Amino acid sequence: MTDTITHPQPEASAPQPSPTDRFRFTAAVRQQRPARILLDGPPGAGTTYTSLALATSIGNRVAVIDAQRGRVNTYADKFTFDTCPPLSYCSPDTLVTLLAHCAAQGYDTVVISPLSAFWSGPGGVLEQVDRAAKRGSSGSWSGWREVRPVERHMLDALLGYPGHVIATVRDKLEYVAEPDENGRVTRRIIGLAPVGRDGMEYDWDIVATMDHSHTLVVVKAPTDDLSGRVEPNPGARFATDIKTWLDEGEPVQPPYDLADEALQPSLTFEELGDLMHRVRLRQAEGHPLLLPSGKGTTLGAYITQRGNELRREG
């Protein structure tokens, strides 16, 4: 199976609002927000189980994007969720399209298990970079130059999903030899760092790591009561505390109305410009959008693409 790298068009060529409107400052308002939770750990730590426990406690309709060869279905007798056919090819475009399908079907919570597959798995970012580097003349530098916008598009769709997103991440592993209480030396696997883009933790609200005792330690969180928290076998109680923080503030309308408007074929260049302005005001550029072809993109990238097409035609 092959994957064609597609690049969102540069934002600068999209219809633009006036600078005065685009950069107008207003009073900050606390708004409700969907969960963005990242869980990492070594094999056997329980990240998949925990992601399902949190997802089914926080949300009502849960979809699982399964990149573990169907392994998530072993928990189908404990949690209620829907899942896609197990993925064997995990390109960034595939994840964007899956998120668009989830949004179109109204899932309020999505679990990605594991997100690492879209980085280092078959068809993932690293494989795309290798392919692009072979086509270019500057080695890995040209590969990253070609693939980085595709990776960013995937991240935009992840963070722009109109519901909760919980992703598991595999750890880089190391074996350590330790004596037990009887003096016998045993080997233990420890996790060193998440498998993914350096600095990926910055993009998520709650980042936690787990170990073989199924203990979760929060390494990043937006509130004092969650930050640094240690939770053995985390489940519904921990999810309730997260939900309490998520529900603080004014309700936010998911941008389905803007997505429906963007798909209208009769929009003019000026109307697209006005639509993009309203999309930005609602921070909805990353909203995953399902096209009539069945392919997914993001709302901002689609408006930009249509604006470029009309500019060329005009």
Salt bridges, closest charged atoms under 4 A:
GLU11 OE2 - ARG22 NH2 3.56
GLU11 OE2 - ARG280 NH2 2.90
ASP21 OD1 - ARG24 NH2 3.02
ASP77 OD2 - LYS78 NZ 3.88
GLU127 OE2 - ARG131 NH2 2.73
GLU146 OE2 - ARG135 NH2 2.68
GLU151 OE1 - ARG148 NH1 2.57
GLU151 OE2 - ARG197 NE 3.03
ASP156 OD1 - ARG152 NE 3.29
GLU178 OE2 - ARG188 NH2 2.77
ASP180 OD2 - ARG184 NE 3.49
ASP203 OD2 - ARG197 NH2 2.63
ASP205 OD2 - ARG33 NE 2.89
GLU231 OE2 - ARG229 NE 2.83
GLU231 OE1 - ARG237 NH2 3.20
ASP241 OD2 - ARG229 NH2 2.53
ASP247 OD2 - LYS243 NZ 2.89
GLU248 OE1 - ARG30 NH2 3.66
ASP257 OD2 - ARG282 NH1 3.01
GLU261 OE2 - ARG278 NH2 2.60
ASP274 OD2 - ARG278 NE 2.99
GLU285 OE2 - ARG280 NE 3.46
